[in-house]
Amino acid sequence: MPTFGSFALLLALALASYTLLAGGIALRQLATGARSRVAPERLAETARRAGIGTFIATTVAAIALVWCAFTNNFSVSYILHHSNRALPGPYKFAALWSGQEGSLLLWAWLLATYGFVLRVRHKVDVKLTAYASTILAGVQVFFLLLLNFAAMPFSLVSGPTPQDGFGLNPLLQYPEMVIHPPMLYLGYVGFAVPFAFALGALMMRYPGEKWIHITRRWTMVTWLFLTCGIFLGAHWAYSVLGWGGYWGWDPVENASLMPWLTGTAFLHSVMMQEKRGMMKTWNVWLIFCTFMLAIFGTLLTRSGLVSSVHAFAQSPIGTWFWAFLIVVLSVCLFTFILQREHLKAENKIESLVSRESSFLFNNLVLLAACFTVLWGTLFPILSEYVVGNKVTVSAPFYDRVAVPIGLFLLFLTAIGPLLAWRSSSFKSIRKNFVVPVMAAVVMGIVLIACGVHPWTIFTTDNQGEFYSFIAFSLGALVVTAIGSEFLRGAAVISRNTGKNLFASVVQLTRRNTRRYGGYIVHFGVVVIFIGIAGQAFNQSKEQELAFHQSVNVGPYRVECESYSQDTNPNFDTEYALLNVYRDGKLVTKMAPERRFYSASQQPLTVVANHSTLAWDLYVIYAGKNPDTGQPIVRVFLNPLVAWIWIGVAIIVFGTAVALVPNMSAALAGARVRVPVHTEPVTAQGGGD
Amino acid sequence: MRQVSWIGRALAVCLVAVLAMGAADNNARFGDISHKLMCTCGCGQVLGECNHDGCPSLTRESDELRTAINRGDSDNSILIAFQNEYGPTVLAAPMLTKFNMVAWIVPPALLLLGILGTMILVRRWRERAAAAPVVQHGAAFQSMRDKIRRETQL
C-alpha cells in the first residue's frame, strides 16, 4: 500500500504538471492567436481532464494513507509516529492530518477536490475557468512537489517493522480534532479558488464583474469553513486544558485569523465593485493577500519561524514555502503591473457619509486588525533581529491594541447599514440613528446600574470591564440598527401585502438574501462579542476536596461525591465525581478527569463543563495531593461563553441565507399584490 | 468663561474621585501583574491564566510575585526583576522602552494614518465629482427615486 500511495502521488504530480503546462500553452495560443498542430481548445480540454485525473490520483493517495493507519502498517514512518493499535477508529482517520506530511496531503487533496469541482463546472465560463484551472494547477504542483520530494507521507522506517506505533498526541484525541483541522484547511485551501479566478480574470482582462459573481459563493463558503474551523479550534482549546481558554493569541491561531480578516474585508468590498464598479485594484489585492496569508499561515506552522504550542517541529520545508510565496507574489505583481489599466474604477466615492465610505472604513479597520495580528506575531523576530533580544508578544499586547480595533469595527457594523449608497442626508442619518443610539445609551446605564464599572480602566491595568461595557453598548447599537433595517423593510411589505410582520420579514429576506443574510451574520458577530465580553467577569477557585467536601463558586456548590481511577488499552485515567448544587438542589453531576496515554506516555486533562446561557461551570481535575491522596479541583465560572458558540451558529445560518438565491422578481411580483417595478434603480437604491 | 472653569473643576473632581476608587489591594495587584508575566514552562500562557496540568513554573513564579508584592515593590521593579531573572521573554508584552515602543506605536499609528488618508482621498474624489458636469436624470428616474425613498423611508 505505501508503494501504491507513493505512485499515486507521483502520478498526481505528473497530471498537475501537465494541466499547468498544457493549460498555459493553450491559453497563450488563444490569447495570441497562434496556431499549432493541436487546436488550443482541444489542448485546454486535455488539461482540464488531466486536472480531474489529479483529483483521482490524490484521492487514491489519501485513501492509501488512511488504509495504512487502519491496518496498523507501522512500516510507514508517518503511521508509526502518529498512530498505534489501541487508537480508536475516528482518531486513526484523524491521523491523516495530525502530522506534517499527512496534513500536507490533506491540503493537496482538498485543493484537488476544489479543482475537481471547478473543472467539472467549467461551462459556467469556459475560458475564465480554464485560466483559473491552470493557476490552480500551479498551486497543486507546488504541494505535490512537496509531498513527493520534501515531506513524503509514505516513507518507510529503516530496519524491522515495530509491533506498535508511538500513538497520537493526546491533545489531538478529542472529538473536535476530527472536524477542526479539515474545516480550517477547507477555509485555507478554498481561498485558492477566488485567488485563481481573480488572477485569471486579470490575466485575460476579463470584462465586467462576472468573475466576482462566479466566485461569490466560493468565497462565502470558504469564509464559512474558515470561520467554523477557527471557532471549532477555539472550542477545542477551551475543552482541552492547557491552551489558555478559547483564544490565546498563539501565533498559529493568529495565522488562521489573518486570512479570515482579509477574506472578510474582501466579502464586503466586492459589493462596491458589483454595485458601483469601484475598488477593483483593492479587491484584486485583497484576494491575493488572503491567499498569500493562507500560505503564510501554513509556513508559520511548519518553518519553526515562531514558537507556538501548535507548531510542527522545525523542518526544511519552510524554505519551500518561502520560495512559493515569492513566486506567487512575483506573478501577482507582474500581472498587476501589466494589466493595471484594466482595473480603473468606474465611479468614485462621492461622500464621506455614505454606504461606500462605510465599506471603505470597514476594510481599512479589518486590514488594520490583520496588520496588528501580523505585527504582533512577527515582532519577536523583528526585535531579535534589531536589538538581539527576543520578546514575547502575548495577550496583553492584543488586549490593548487589537481589541479596541475590534470594537471600532463593531461600531462600523452598526453604522454601515444605516447609510445610503452614494450619500446620506443629515435628516436620514438623524432619523436612522436616534433609536440605535438611545438603545446603546440605555444599555450603558443598565450596565452601570448592574455594577459594571468601566472607569476601573483608569485605576487598574484591568481593561476587561471597560471593554465589556463598550462591547455591550455597541452590541445594543448594532442589534437595534439591524432590527430597524428588518422592521423598516418588513413594514413596507406588510403595508403592501397585508401579511403579518414575521411573514414580511421572511419575504424581505428572500428578496435580498445576501443583504439580510449579511445582517444575520452581523448579528452573530455581535453575539460572539457579547460572549467574549463576559470574560471580564470570570471567577475561579482551586481546592482540595475530601469526600462530601464542597467548594462554592458563584451560585453553585460543587461537592465531591467520590474519586477513583480506571484503565483501558489506550489510557489510564483518574477522575473525581462531583455533585453540583444550586439553591440546595442537585443541578448536575460532573466528572473531570486526568488521563495518561500509554503509547505516547503523555498526560491529558479532560475538562468537565456544565454550560448554561448565563455561564459555564468549568471544572478541571488538577491532580491528587500526594500527602492526602485527595483530588484537587479548579472550578471556573465563565460567564456568557455559550453565546460565543451560539453566535457562530447564527453566522452559519446567516451565511446559508446569503448563499440562497434571491426570490425572483417575477415570483415576488406574483406574491405581492402591489406591482413591483424593477426598472434600473439598483445603482441608486440601497441593498447589497 | 466662568462656566468653562466650573466644568473644568467638576471634571478634575470626578477624575480624582475615579482615581481614588482604585486603591488596589495586594490581591488585585497580583491579578494585574500576573497577567503581565508569562509562565516560563513553555506553555505559552500568561502566568495569571496558566491552568495546565502539573505546571512546574506556576507555583515558583507565583510565590516570587506574591513575595515581591508583600514586600511593597512597585509594579515596574517587579517586572524588571522578573526580566532580569528569566530574560525578556517572561514579560507578556514588550515594555514601553526604546525599540519595544515601536511594537505599540506602529499599529494604531498606521490605522490613524489610514483613516486620515482615506478621508483626504474621499474629499478629493468628492471635489472632482462636484467639478464634473451633473448628469440630468429624467422625470421618470426622479419619480422612481422618490418612490423608493418613500417606501424605504430613507
Contacts between the chains, C-beta under 8 A, distances in Angstrom:
chain1	res1	chain2	res2	distance
A	241	B	51	6.3
A	241	B	52	5.8
A	241	B	53	6.2
A	242	B	43	6.2
A	242	B	45	7.9
A	242	B	51	7.0
A	242	B	52	3.1
A	242	B	53	6.4
A	243	B	45	7.8
A	243	B	52	7.8
A	244	B	43	7.9
A	244	B	44	7.2
A	244	B	45	4.5
A	244	B	46	7.7
A	244	B	49	5.8
A	244	B	51	7.9
A	245	B	49	6.9
A	248	B	44	6.6
A	248	B	45	6.5
A	250	B	44	5.9
A	307	B	44	7.6
A	308	B	44	6.9
A	309	B	43	6.9
A	309	B	44	5.0
A	348	B	125	3.8
A	348	B	126	7.9
A	348	B	128	6.8
A	348	B	129	6.0
A	349	B	122	4.9
A	349	B	125	5.3
A	349	B	126	7.2
A	350	B	125	7.1
A	350	B	126	5.7
A	350	B	129	5.1
A	351	B	122	7.6
A	351	B	126	6.3
A	352	B	119	6.5
A	352	B	122	5.2
A	352	B	123	7.2
A	352	B	126	7.6
A	357	B	122	6.1
A	360	B	118	5.9
A	360	B	122	7.4
A	361	B	115	7.1
A	361	B	118	6.7
A	364	B	111	7.4
A	364	B	114	4.8
A	364	B	115	6.5
A	364	B	118	5.9
A	365	B	111	7.1
A	367	B	114	7.6
A	368	B	107	6.7
A	368	B	110	6.4
A	368	B	111	4.0
A	368	B	114	6.3
A	371	B	107	6.2
A	371	B	110	6.2
A	372	B	107	4.1
A	375	B	103	7.3
A	375	B	106	6.1
A	375	B	107	5.6
A	376	B	103	7.5
A	379	B	94	7.3
A	379	B	103	4.9
A	383	B	94	7.2
A	383	B	99	6.6
A	383	B	100	7.1
A	383	B	103	7.6
A	386	B	99	5.8
A	387	B	98	7.5
A	387	B	99	5.0
A	389	B	88	5.0
A	390	B	88	7.0
A	390	B	89	5.9
A	391	B	88	5.1
A	391	B	89	6.5
A	391	B	91	6.9
A	391	B	94	4.7
A	391	B	100	6.5
A	391	B	103	7.7
A	392	B	38	5.4
A	392	B	88	7.6
A	392	B	89	4.7
A	392	B	90	7.5
A	392	B	91	6.2
A	392	B	92	5.9
A	392	B	93	7.2
A	392	B	94	7.9
A	393	B	93	6.2
A	393	B	94	6.7
A	393	B	103	6.6
A	394	B	38	6.4
A	394	B	44	7.6
A	394	B	46	6.0
A	394	B	92	4.3
A	394	B	93	6.3
A	395	B	35	7.5
A	395	B	46	5.7
A	395	B	49	7.8
A	395	B	92	6.5
A	395	B	93	8.0
A	396	B	35	6.3
A	396	B	36	5.8
A	396	B	46	7.1
A	396	B	92	4.7
A	396	B	93	4.1
A	397	B	92	7.6
A	397	B	93	4.0
A	397	B	94	7.2
A	397	B	103	6.9
A	397	B	104	7.7
A	400	B	93	7.6
A	400	B	104	7.6
A	401	B	104	6.9
A	401	B	107	5.2
A	401	B	108	6.6
A	402	B	107	7.9
A	405	B	107	7.6
A	405	B	111	6.6
A	420	B	154	5.3
A	424	B	154	8.0
A	428	B	154	5.3
A	431	B	153	7.8
A	432	B	154	7.7
A	453	B	21	7.9
A	455	B	18	4.8
A	455	B	21	7.3
A	456	B	21	7.7
A	456	B	22	6.7
A	458	B	15	7.7
A	458	B	18	5.3
A	458	B	19	6.3
A	458	B	22	7.1
A	459	B	18	6.6
A	459	B	19	5.9
A	459	B	21	5.8
A	459	B	22	2.1
A	459	B	24	7.3
A	460	B	22	5.5
A	460	B	24	5.8
A	460	B	28	6.4
A	460	B	32	5.9
A	461	B	32	4.5
A	461	B	35	7.6
A	461	B	36	7.3
A	462	B	31	7.2
A	462	B	32	6.2
A	462	B	35	8.0
A	488	B	152	6.7
A	488	B	153	5.8
A	489	B	152	7.1
A	492	B	151	5.1
A	492	B	152	6.8
A	492	B	153	7.8
A	594	B	53	6.4
A	603	B	53	5.9
A	603	B	54	6.9
A	604	B	53	7.9
A	605	B	52	7.5
A	605	B	53	4.6
A	620	B	51	6.5
A	620	B	53	7.8
A	622	B	53	6.6
A	623	B	53	6.6
A	623	B	54	6.4
A	634	B	51	6.4
A	677	B	144	7.0
A	677	B	147	7.9
A	679	B	140	7.9
A	679	B	144	6.1
A	681	B	144	5.7
A	681	B	145	7.4
A	681	B	148	6.0
A	684	B	145	5.9
A	684	B	148	7.3
A	685	B	145	7.9
A	685	B	148	4.9
A	685	B	152	7.2
A	686	B	152	6.5
A	686	B	154	6.6
